[in-house]
Amino acid sequence: MLSTLARAATRRPLTVLLLWGLFLLLGFGLGTGVFGKLSDDVPDVPGTESHVAAEHLDGLDPAGDSITAVVEADAVTDPAVRTAVRRAVADLREVAGVAQVPDPYAAPGLVAEDGRALVVPVTLEGGLGDDAEESAVDDAADRLHGIAAQEVSGVHVSGGPLLGRQLGERAQEDVKKAELISLPVVLVLLLVVFGGLRAAGLPLLVAVAGIAGAFLALSVFSGFTDISVYAIQVTTMLGLGLAVDYALLMLVRFREERRLTPDVVVAVHRTVAAAGRTVLFSGLTVAVSLAGLLVFPSTFLRSMGLAVAAVVVVDMLAALTLLPALLARFGGRIPPAKARPEEEGRLFARLARFAARRRAAVLAVAVPALLVLALPVGGLTINLGDARQLPRSTEARQLYDAIEAHFPPGTGVSPVTVVLRPGTDAETADRIRALAPGAVGRDLSGGTSVLELPARGPADGPAATELVERVRELRGDAPVQVTGGAAQLVDFRQMLADRAPWAALTVLAGIFVLLFAFTGSVLLPLRTVATTLLSLGAALGAVVWVFQDGHLASVFGAEGLGALSLTAPPLIIAIAFGLAMDYELFILARMREARERTGDDREAVVSGLRRSGRVVTCAALLLAVVFGAFMTGGFSPILQIGLGLTLAVLIDATVVRMLLVPATMALLGRRVWWAPGALRRAHARFGVREESPPRLRRIRRRAEAPAAVLPDGGGEDRRRGCARPVLS
């Protein structure tokens, strides 16, 4: 397959470039339409009790969405303010699609006790189509913002469908800002790595293809399922980062091959046959890591898993087709690598030898240090979050802050909703009602009734979730169901606990098969998973310490929220695990090549790190720049994901790959490449082997035969050293 891709890219480069050009037009044309379709409804899990109860209520009482405005003034009871607000309320009642707007001066609890703020809730009609609802929301928001009185100091409008739109607009702004920051910095770093604009610019072209793929994948999936507001930043940051990673690996190998032959086409073929195989397996391992998200019934997690996996595949295909086509056309202008192989990576070789010689000391220091960093994970908790997750410049956050400043705690918090189906006895209903003073009940059609139980604290706080669990314990066999935000959170947590073992088993089995196919070893996949879990635990522990416990959160423009966003831990774990496999393959490919060439297990470890250390370090630094750029937006869930991935990448590329990998490889010795006889025979038949297709072998023999192709006049030893295809 790889040889076919290489031939297609070198024979018809203009055709390949044209096809990718059309793909970019689709991605940045049609794909960007996804910004208007984003949803903030993350915790909904089909089939759970809270979901079934909510659907039952919608069928009996299809209430419309609502938006909320907070009007601030020195005195909202001032006659001028009162006149302006009541005029706006009267106008809102005439807006098509608006069902109800109470007079805030007449309804209880809508005017703050300090007299400096009031709330105007606007309820929309149920059953409105998307266009009609959007028009009603726009008209209502415009009228609320237009409350004109000299004494009014601010009007903040958000909630319902307007909140989703505001989050989508914020996501679009954050993506643009991150791209404006990261792309120039990445270009500068690539210039340092390659020393030339042509070579440095090619990874950015592949990265642009990755971004287009992110937009297009999300746009396609939005036709089948809800796309979370988090998806834009996550898929874009991963698409950009992996594209640069893969292009960097391919370009470094291309320059090495150019050092051995002046024929650009031959160099491209050899690059795809060697580094392309690593890119292929890397993309597959990242996709398998994300496939664990498909085990969860959560619409959000499944859609994220599919979308991010699709972006990984786009990046992989761009590296295997777009980049070779670009190299076939312009690769002759890219200078070959200057350093001799024996002079490359001296620092990484020293690190590898040190870790191998002092393996016990390295393990005794590094492993406990990573475990200490991972300790906060033991106290990890998740919640739905509230507007505090947003930057203070957003209108939704300003509305939240205004309510917090002027109204009693718990104002505007959604109650725990209990659905009493037909057949519920009065005694059970009374016991449930007694759980929360101030409970409000109402009857619906068909014998169903609803109890709304107010809870202390946030809608997803400990008091609310405990109330949900108490109702479920108290109901016995009665046909009673609980829904609302707190119930959704309880069900989401239970879903994670139930499905996490199956997700882990799916990922580990897939990773084991791929790494075995790549290396032929049974112990290497186990060692890889163990060391990867250490870096992952350390990174996640730091995220908990910062964003849950509040240490140094202000450095990132955030605050300690007492819990992580329920989106962050599963995404950090899935993506970081895949990225760690990415770097593992970069290193293992070089180690296996050296072992096959020399037969020396210890020297293979040193040679593998010497040849791959620079690529892994540069790739990790570039990914850290990309993830760091997305942390400038101020949206707490993205900050959490960005910090977690940045730390996971940096810890994995330094402490784990440069110290723990050579230490554990030296500790296990030759046994690390062991596999049972039956599996060895299966790998010999079906696994990844060094042999090249016949056509490529003929091309290599022609390219390597004359000594004149070696620019530095190297002789037989150098030709012998590169006669075997090399994996990157």
VOGU-3710 file (C-alpha; in Angstrom, 3 decimals, decimal comma):
1> mlstlaraat> 0,000/0,000/0,000  2,755/2,436/0,933  4,627/1,779/-2,306  1,401/2,414/-4,231  0,911/5,744/-2,452  4,508/6,705/-3,127  4,214/5,890/-6,836  0,937/7,838/-7,123  2,458/10,869/-5,382  5,603/10,909/-7,536
11> rrpltvlllw> 3,992/10,044/-10,879  1,013/12,396/-10,613  2,004/15,033/-8,046  -0,096/17,782/-9,637  -3,189/15,582/-9,550  -2,605/14,793/-5,882  -2,085/18,480/-5,099  -5,254/19,405/-6,976  -7,312/16,855/-5,034  -5,964/18,161/-1,738
21> glflllgfgl> -6,684/21,707/-2,890  -10,330/20,755/-3,417  -10,348/19,150/0,024  -9,074/22,390/1,572  -11,804/24,376/-0,167  -14,426/22,015/1,220  -12,915/22,119/4,701  -12,640/25,891/4,963  -15,829/26,475/2,965  -18,489/24,001/4,006
31> gtgvfgklsd> -16,659/22,774/7,109  -16,672/26,093/8,939  -20,478/25,968/8,980  -20,150/23,699/12,024  -19,533/26,780/14,210  -23,243/27,548/14,011  -24,278/24,013/15,050  -22,422/23,551/18,308  -24,193/22,272/21,397  -23,437/22,791/25,082
41> dvpdvpgtes> -25,545/19,760/26,078  -22,675/17,451/27,030  -23,848/15,158/29,853  -26,872/13,619/28,108  -26,509/9,811/27,878  -29,229/8,022/25,866  -30,912/5,197/27,745  -30,144/6,458/31,234  -32,895/7,233/33,711  -32,432/10,989/33,475
51> hvaaehldgl> -32,593/10,864/29,665  -35,702/8,643/29,572  -37,486/10,815/32,140  -36,635/14,022/30,256  -37,970/12,569/27,004  -41,173/11,476/28,784  -41,679/14,995/30,129  -41,034/16,538/26,718  -43,695/14,299/25,236  -46,276/15,301/27,843
61> dpagdsitav> -45,336/18,953/28,262  -43,252/20,226/25,317  -42,126/23,474/26,922  -39,991/25,822/24,899  -36,481/26,997/25,660  -35,819/30,204/27,529  -33,272/32,980/27,664  -32,525/35,271/30,593  -31,508/38,900/30,949  -30,077/40,679/33,979
71> veadavtdpa> -30,476/44,455/34,100  -28,084/46,316/36,426  -28,508/49,886/37,654  -27,850/51,955/40,738  -31,561/51,577/41,491  -33,688/49,372/39,231  -36,794/50,823/40,875  -35,944/54,250/39,498  -38,939/55,455/37,426  -36,856/55,815/34,266
81> vrtavrrava> -35,489/52,271/34,591  -38,929/50,884/35,457  -40,430/52,542/32,382  -37,680/51,251/30,082  -37,933/47,695/31,409  -41,731/47,517/31,220  -41,676/48,935/27,698  -39,216/46,181/26,729  -41,390/43,512/28,380  -44,417/44,720/26,449
91> dlrevagvaq> -42,476/44,624/23,184  -41,147/41,132/23,939  -44,641/39,772/24,418  -45,381/40,773/20,829  -42,355/38,981/19,374  -43,280/35,958/17,269  -42,271/32,747/19,047  -42,189/34,232/22,573  -44,632/32,476/24,897  -44,246/34,300/28,184
101> vpdpyaapgl> -42,420/37,266/29,728  -43,353/38,091/33,343  -43,274/41,610/34,702  -40,138/41,513/36,894  -41,598/44,157/39,206  -44,723/42,088/39,834  -43,304/38,535/39,939  -41,648/37,479/43,217  -37,883/37,036/43,391  -36,971/38,809/40,142
111> vaedgralvv> -35,790/42,070/41,730  -32,644/41,844/43,864  -32,931/42,756/47,533  -30,213/45,360/47,129  -32,311/47,028/44,412  -29,428/47,110/41,940  -30,433/44,312/39,560  -33,445/42,509/38,178  -34,005/39,395/36,077  -36,141/39,238/32,926
121> pvtlegglgd> -36,833/35,579/31,945  -38,156/35,018/28,417  -39,849/31,691/27,645  -40,161/30,630/24,011  -43,013/28,647/22,514  -42,571/24,891/22,312  -42,298/23,131/18,987  -40,635/25,989/17,131  -38,484/25,025/14,177  -34,815/25,886/14,129
131> daeesavdda> -35,274/28,965/11,939  -38,267/30,266/13,896  -36,503/29,709/17,224  -33,359/31,447/15,995  -35,388/34,413/14,788  -37,283/34,642/18,086  -34,062/34,473/20,113  -32,417/37,164/17,985  -35,408/39,497/18,231  -35,760/38,986/21,987
141> adrlhgiaaq> -32,047/39,451/22,660  -31,919/42,602/20,538  -34,859/44,083/22,393  -33,380/43,238/25,793  -30,016/44,733/24,855  -31,873/47,804/23,709  -33,280/48,650/27,133  -32,397/52,305/27,137  -32,198/54,387/30,254  -29,413/56,630/31,414
151> evsgvhvsgg> -29,463/54,953/34,794  -28,947/51,402/33,391  -25,310/50,341/33,806  -25,506/47,022/31,950  -27,751/44,414/30,344  -26,514/40,823/30,040  -28,460/38,247/28,024  -27,725/34,546/27,742  -29,088/31,070/28,428  -30,845/28,428/26,353
161> pllgrqlger> -30,087/28,424/22,631  -28,372/31,798/22,993  -25,764/30,262/25,306  -24,920/27,600/22,734  -24,479/30,260/20,076  -22,313/32,428/22,325  -20,128/29,432/23,122  -19,825/28,641/19,406  -18,758/32,185/18,626  -16,268/32,068/21,482
171> aqedvkkael> -14,894/28,762/20,200  -14,413/30,261/16,736  -12,589/33,265/18,197  -10,365/31,007/20,314  -9,463/28,827/17,320  -8,505/31,856/15,235  -6,472/33,299/18,091  -4,694/29,999/18,696  -3,857/29,609/15,011  -2,513/33,160/14,814
181> islpvvlvll> -0,260/32,421/17,791  0,805/28,854/17,078  1,440/28,871/13,334  4,115/31,633/13,360  5,817/30,105/16,410  5,761/26,655/14,817  7,213/28,123/11,619  10,075/29,743/13,559  10,842/26,479/15,352  10,767/24,572/12,069
191> lvvfgglraa> 13,151/27,115/10,591  15,519/26,397/13,466  15,165/22,655/12,914  15,586/22,648/9,128  17,495/25,863/8,526  15,439/26,736/5,444  12,054/28,221/4,634  11,101/25,609/2,030  11,492/22,645/4,354  9,941/24,544/7,273
201> glpllvavag> 6,904/25,579/5,231  5,896/22,083/4,118  4,749/20,861/7,573  2,550/23,946/7,849  0,851/23,043/4,561  0,147/19,590/5,953  -1,076/21,221/9,176  -3,506/23,391/7,222  -4,858/20,206/5,664  -5,273/18,811/9,175
211> iagaflalsv> -7,272/21,866/10,270  -9,476/21,616/7,160  -9,989/17,947/7,973  -11,063/18,858/11,499  -13,690/21,306/10,262  -14,962/18,959/7,555  -15,159/15,934/9,866  -17,125/17,902/12,455  -19,419/19,304/9,774  -20,189/15,806/8,489
221> fsgftdisvy> -20,835/14,407/11,957  -23,065/17,370/12,834  -25,571/15,974/10,348  -25,956/12,829/12,463  -25,339/13,888/16,042  -24,834/16,895/18,287  -21,333/18,383/18,184  -20,053/19,772/21,444  -18,604/23,249/21,714  -15,431/21,589/23,010
231> aiqvttmlgl> -14,984/19,652/19,767  -13,718/22,610/17,738  -10,691/23,374/19,889  -9,848/19,741/20,641  -9,982/18,487/17,062  -8,230/21,560/15,686  -5,377/21,432/18,211  -4,882/17,709/17,622  -5,185/18,009/13,854  -2,634/20,800/13,760
241> glavdyallm> -0,235/19,126/16,182  -0,243/15,657/14,638  0,095/17,027/11,114  3,258/18,863/12,121  4,506/15,745/13,946  4,070/13,457/10,951  5,436/15,971/8,464  8,470/16,552/10,682  9,194/12,823/10,816  8,849/12,461/7,044
251> lvrfreerrl> 10,980/15,520/6,260  13,805/14,522/8,586  13,893/11,132/6,902  13,697/12,686/3,421  16,735/14,856/4,143  18,604/11,788/5,364  17,741/9,946/2,159  18,782/12,963/0,093  22,175/12,683/1,721  22,467/9,211/0,167
261> tpdvvvavhr> 21,050/9,874/-3,303  20,553/12,938/-5,509  17,436/11,387/-7,079  14,434/13,116/-5,478  11,962/10,439/-6,582  14,085/7,669/-5,089  14,426/9,660/-1,873  10,632/10,123/-1,689  10,040/6,396/-2,251  12,521/5,447/0,429
271> tvaaagrtvl> 11,030/7,996/2,825  7,504/6,662/2,367  8,685/3,051/2,651  10,470/3,786/5,935  9,063/6,801/7,786  5,698/6,341/6,084  5,310/2,955/7,766  5,859/4,577/11,139  3,328/7,307/10,307  0,820/4,650/9,262
281> fsgltvavsl> 1,177/2,671/12,480  1,268/5,847/14,539  -2,004/7,045/13,035  -3,570/3,648/13,655  -2,450/3,569/17,293  -3,791/7,070/17,959  -7,085/6,119/16,281  -7,285/2,909/18,361  -6,672/4,912/21,543  -9,576/7,177/20,622
291> agllvfpstf> -11,744/4,169/19,732  -12,072/3,601/23,474  -14,427/6,587/23,537  -16,849/4,675/21,298  -17,466/2,174/24,099  -19,282/4,835/26,100  -22,973/5,396/25,232  -22,535/9,150/25,733  -23,350/11,016/22,525  -20,661/13,552/23,344
301> lrsmglavaa> -17,864/11,032/23,903  -18,796/8,982/20,848  -18,975/12,005/18,574  -15,644/13,264/19,913  -14,045/9,872/19,400  -15,282/9,647/15,803  -14,395/13,232/14,946  -10,899/13,161/16,422  -10,171/9,741/14,888  -11,266/11,120/11,518
311> vvvvdmlaal> -8,873/14,048/11,924  -6,030/11,648/12,760  -6,753/9,697/9,588  -6,744/12,925/7,551  -3,376/13,902/9,028  -1,995/10,444/8,288  -3,215/10,528/4,682  -1,853/14,041/4,215  1,571/12,917/5,410  1,498/9,867/3,111
321> tllpallarf> 0,126/11,543/-0,031  0,168/15,356/0,101  3,674/15,656/1,532  5,247/13,138/-0,929  3,597/15,008/-3,812  5,016/18,291/-2,512  8,430/16,683/-2,135  8,272/15,249/-5,651  7,658/18,753/-7,009  9,817/20,855/-4,716
331> ggrippakar> 12,025/18,422/-2,813  15,007/19,071/-5,061  15,275/22,538/-3,530  15,485/21,150/0,016  19,116/20,558/1,021  20,084/17,147/2,382  20,972/16,631/6,007  24,472/17,858/6,722  25,618/15,816/9,707  27,054/12,352/9,290
341> peeegrlfar> 24,940/9,614/10,962  27,697/8,841/13,469  27,708/12,496/14,563  23,966/12,793/15,090  22,261/12,691/18,457  25,301/12,544/20,717  23,343/14,016/23,630  20,583/11,436/23,279  23,137/8,633/22,983  24,756/9,779/26,232
351> larfaarrra> 21,351/9,865/27,936  20,560/6,372/26,714  23,897/4,972/27,892  23,539/6,704/31,255  20,002/5,352/31,771  21,086/1,863/30,699  24,106/1,819/33,026  22,228/3,360/35,973  18,921/1,664/35,266  18,127/0,859/38,893
361> avlavavpal> 18,852/4,421/40,040  16,880/5,939/37,143  13,856/3,776/37,915  14,157/4,418/41,665  14,052/8,193/41,113  11,815/8,677/38,069  9,012/6,241/38,937  8,335/7,568/42,477  8,550/11,161/41,196  5,885/10,482/38,575
371> lvlalpvggl> 3,742/8,651/41,115  3,913/11,647/43,471  2,756/13,921/40,666  -0,119/11,507/40,047  -1,318/11,510/43,692  -4,015/14,223/43,190  -5,781/11,890/40,737  -7,023/9,981/43,793  -9,254/12,954/44,668  -10,454/13,647/41,130
381> tinlgdarql> -14,115/14,536/40,757  -16,121/15,782/37,791  -19,172/17,988/37,390  -21,209/19,729/34,733  -19,660/23,087/35,477  -21,253/26,486/35,254  -20,502/29,874/33,742  -17,372/30,172/35,893  -15,720/27,982/33,260  -16,027/30,871/30,810
391> prstearqly> -13,773/33,937/30,555  -15,095/36,998/32,358  -15,365/38,816/29,036  -18,176/36,513/27,827  -21,748/37,625/28,269  -22,820/34,345/29,858  -20,158/34,791/32,541  -21,169/38,418/33,098  -24,780/37,332/33,603  -23,666/34,662/36,093
401> daieahfppg> -21,490/37,145/38,004  -24,332/39,663/38,147  -26,719/37,076/39,639  -24,053/35,961/42,115  -23,412/39,561/43,153  -27,010/40,685/43,629  -29,167/37,628/44,388  -29,166/34,989/47,162  -27,143/31,795/46,616  -29,019/29,243/44,557
411> tgvspvtvvl> -30,955/31,789/42,503  -31,561/30,427/39,039  -30,303/26,940/39,948  -32,282/24,182/38,242  -34,156/21,980/40,738  -34,015/18,207/40,929  -36,982/17,063/38,858  -38,855/13,944/40,011  -41,313/12,331/37,594  -44,099/10,402/39,314
421> rpgtdaetad> -45,519/7,972/36,770  -49,064/6,537/37,064  -49,148/3,983/39,864  -47,008/5,946/42,317  -48,667/5,762/45,731  -49,322/8,895/47,754  -47,121/7,748/50,641  -44,047/7,498/48,377  -44,815/10,904/46,874  -45,095/12,445/50,343
431> riralapgav> -41,793/10,930/51,501  -40,041/12,308/48,414  -41,653/15,741/48,886  -40,391/15,824/52,482  -36,765/15,494/51,332  -36,627/19,150/50,254  -38,637/21,936/51,932  -40,184/24,184/49,332  -40,864/21,391/46,824  -43,320/22,376/44,095
441> grdlsggtsv> -45,599/19,884/42,383  -47,738/19,958/39,247  -49,941/17,472/37,443  -49,549/16,559/33,786  -51,775/14,606/31,430  -52,087/10,827/31,632  -51,791/10,644/35,404  -48,143/11,772/35,520  -47,102/14,407/38,034  -43,846/16,263/38,627
451> lelpargpad> -42,098/17,319/41,808  -39,375/19,974/41,647  -37,056/19,698/44,641  -34,828/22,696/45,356  -31,272/21,755/46,365  -28,710/23,750/48,271  -25,723/24,938/46,290  -25,014/24,476/42,576  -27,199/22,328/40,363  -24,421/19,737/40,120
461> gpaatelver> -23,004/20,187/43,604  -22,747/17,521/46,316  -26,077/18,475/47,896  -27,945/18,145/44,599  -26,378/14,823/43,599  -26,980/13,454/47,107  -30,628/14,463/46,792  -30,891/12,522/43,530  -29,445/9,410/45,154  -31,744/9,724/48,185
471> vrelrgdapv> -34,821/9,924/45,950  -33,691/6,836/44,039  -33,108/4,947/47,302  -36,432/6,041/48,754  -38,681/5,211/45,784  -38,381/1,450/46,142  -40,369/-0,269/43,393  -42,542/2,765/42,651  -42,502/4,066/39,024  -40,518/7,184/39,950
481> qvtggaaqlv> -37,726/8,676/37,822  -35,340/11,557/38,476  -34,005/13,972/35,873  -32,403/17,402/35,703  -28,762/18,489/35,764  -27,820/16,703/38,983  -29,407/13,451/37,805  -27,591/13,732/34,491  -24,292/14,087/36,339  -24,997/11,061/38,554
491> dfrqmladra> -25,862/8,984/35,479  -22,790/10,224/33,589  -20,499/9,284/36,456  -22,096/5,853/36,665  -21,731/5,418/32,910  -18,019/6,188/33,152  -17,566/3,736/36,018  -19,449/0,964/34,207  -17,842/1,355/30,783  -14,309/2,489/31,656
501> pwaaltvlag> -12,980/-1,079/32,141  -14,374/-2,115/28,757  -12,931/1,004/27,110  -9,524/0,282/28,644  -9,688/-3,353/27,527  -10,583/-2,305/23,987  -7,730/0,192/23,759  -5,126/-2,058/25,366  -6,048/-4,994/23,140  -5,818/-2,831/20,025
511> ifvllfaftg> -2,523/-1,285/21,122  -1,088/-4,708/21,957  -1,965/-6,083/18,519  -0,515/-3,079/16,683  2,696/-2,954/18,725  3,140/-6,698/18,367  2,676/-6,397/14,613  5,236/-3,605/14,588  7,862/-5,184/16,870  7,173/-8,924/17,101
521> svllplrtva> 7,472/-8,686/20,899  4,998/-9,525/23,648  6,813/-7,735/26,462  7,390/-4,462/24,603  3,666/-3,591/24,438  3,327/-4,317/28,168  6,368/-2,204/29,010  5,085/0,579/26,758  1,668/0,671/28,422  3,202/0,716/31,917
531> ttllslgaal> 5,550/3,635/31,241  2,832/5,525/29,354  0,442/5,239/32,295  3,075/6,866/34,496  3,334/9,979/32,315  -0,431/10,088/31,875  -1,058/9,868/35,622  1,464/12,632/36,330  -0,130/14,958/33,768  -3,673/14,302/34,995
541> gavvwvfqdg> -2,571/14,792/38,589  -1,194/18,228/37,717  -4,506/19,169/36,067  -6,425/18,170/39,207  -3,982/20,103/41,407  -4,383/23,266/39,316  -7,983/23,427/38,129  -9,789/21,393/40,787  -7,786/22,367/43,854  -7,010/25,890/42,599
551> hlasvfgaeg> -3,213/25,931/42,923  -1,700/28,331/40,353  -5,023/28,421/38,469  -4,794/32,219/38,231  -1,628/31,832/36,148  -3,850/30,396/33,426  -6,588/32,990/33,883  -8,842/30,478/35,632  -9,926/29,600/39,152  -10,209/26,450/41,227
561> lgalsltapp> -13,689/25,046/40,625  -13,633/22,134/43,076  -13,989/19,661/40,207  -12,877/19,114/36,637  -15,189/19,427/33,674  -16,685/16,014/32,954  -15,298/16,307/29,412  -11,653/16,738/30,403  -10,491/13,434/32,008  -11,760/11,028/29,300
571> liiaiafgla> -10,416/13,217/26,487  -7,041/13,785/28,174  -6,637/10,059/28,811  -7,638/8,972/25,295  -5,656/11,589/23,368  -2,561/11,579/25,582  -2,379/7,792/25,437  -2,476/7,935/21,655  0,209/10,630/21,478  2,464/8,611/23,788
581> mdyelfilar> 2,147/5,656/21,427  3,098/8,076/18,653  6,505/8,802/20,193  6,990/5,201/21,250  6,739/4,097/17,631  9,197/6,781/16,507  11,779/5,324/18,908  10,974/1,620/18,556  11,266/1,805/14,791  14,861/3,038/15,031
591> mrearertgd> 15,677/0,555/17,803  14,352/-2,365/15,825  16,238/-1,271/12,734  19,513/-1,057/14,696  18,895/-4,434/16,339  18,227/-6,120/12,997  21,363/-4,556/11,568  23,794/-5,214/14,431  22,253/-7,916/16,619  23,394/-5,964/19,692
601> dreavvsglr> 20,389/-5,364/21,977  22,007/-2,752/24,217  23,563/-0,816/21,344  20,222/-0,944/19,535  18,673/1,026/22,398  21,418/3,650/22,234  21,290/3,853/18,445  17,506/4,063/18,431  17,462/7,024/20,793  20,381/8,658/19,024
611> rsgrvvtcaa> 18,572/8,537/15,697  15,074/9,398/16,965  15,707/11,643/19,974  15,924/14,845/17,969  12,693/14,118/16,091  10,802/13,164/19,252  12,028/16,233/21,144  11,187/18,621/18,310  7,786/16,999/17,789  6,964/17,279/21,498
621> lllavvfgaf> 8,045/20,919/21,581  5,919/21,741/18,542  2,905/19,959/20,015  3,391/21,818/23,299  3,365/25,109/21,368  0,125/24,141/19,633  -1,594/23,016/22,834  -0,283/26,060/24,694  -1,726/28,395/22,071  -5,187/26,931/22,625
631> mtggfspilq> -4,848/27,677/26,332  -4,966/31,417/25,633  -8,739/31,385/25,136  -9,645/31,195/28,821  -12,369/28,500/28,503  -11,717/26,264/31,519  -12,437/22,827/29,952  -10,070/23,659/27,078  -7,486/24,941/29,566  -7,743/21,638/31,419
641> iglgltlavl> -7,404/19,573/28,250  -4,623/21,784/26,912  -2,559/21,640/30,111  -3,086/17,906/30,481  -1,979/17,166/26,918  0,958/19,594/27,074  2,318/18,031/30,254  1,641/14,505/29,050  3,553/15,137/25,817  6,507/16,848/27,506
651> idatvvrmll> 6,814/14,306/30,339  6,485/11,420/27,934  9,014/12,787/25,431  11,600/13,577/28,108  11,440/11,578/31,332  9,724/8,507/29,902  11,191/8,120/26,410  14,687/9,425/27,182  15,205/7,806/30,615  12,602/5,177/31,506
661> vpatmallgr> 12,573/3,538/28,079  16,344/2,853/27,898  16,413/1,920/31,597  13,613/-0,631/31,271  14,965/-1,932/27,964  18,382/-2,475/29,564  16,773/-4,099/32,612  14,882/-6,602/30,479  17,732/-7,092/28,022  17,132/-9,537/25,171
671> rvwwapgalr> 13,927/-10,705/26,867  12,203/-7,464/25,870  11,971/-8,770/22,267  10,604/-12,156/23,369  7,429/-13,771/22,028  6,114/-17,344/22,203  6,959/-19,556/19,259  3,455/-19,510/17,801  3,304/-15,727/17,923  6,803/-15,448/16,433
681> raharfgvre> 5,695/-17,554/13,489  2,526/-15,469/13,115  4,575/-12,280/13,149  7,006/-13,683/10,585  4,057/-14,314/8,291  1,772/-11,351/8,922  3,764/-8,728/10,853  5,697/-5,693/9,679  8,981/-6,736/8,105  11,976/-4,905/6,772
691> espprlrrir> 11,703/-6,288/3,251  10,754/-3,789/0,559  8,647/-4,377/-2,539  10,678/-5,684/-5,507  10,343/-2,463/-7,469  11,663/-0,394/-4,559  14,557/-2,811/-4,053  15,527/-2,358/-7,705  15,327/1,424/-7,353  17,551/1,280/-4,268
701> rraeapaavl> 20,126/-0,959/-5,914  20,383/1,431/-8,858  20,617/4,437/-6,524  23,181/2,905/-4,196  25,407/1,106/-6,710  27,766/3,916/-7,785  29,921/5,358/-5,045  29,568/8,772/-6,694  26,076/9,169/-5,260  27,627/9,709/-1,840
711> pdgggedrrr> 28,290/13,451/-1,714  30,991/13,173/0,926  32,846/10,436/-0,901  31,876/7,769/1,597  32,925/4,287/0,639  31,775/0,739/1,042  31,069/0,979/4,778  28,448/3,706/4,313  26,790/1,891/1,413  26,606/-1,256/3,499
721> gcarpvls> 25,146/0,715/6,398  22,187/1,946/4,368  21,651/-1,084/2,135  18,837/-2,248/4,360  15,579/-0,221/4,363  15,378/1,876/7,504  12,288/2,444/9,583  11,748/5,790/11,293
//
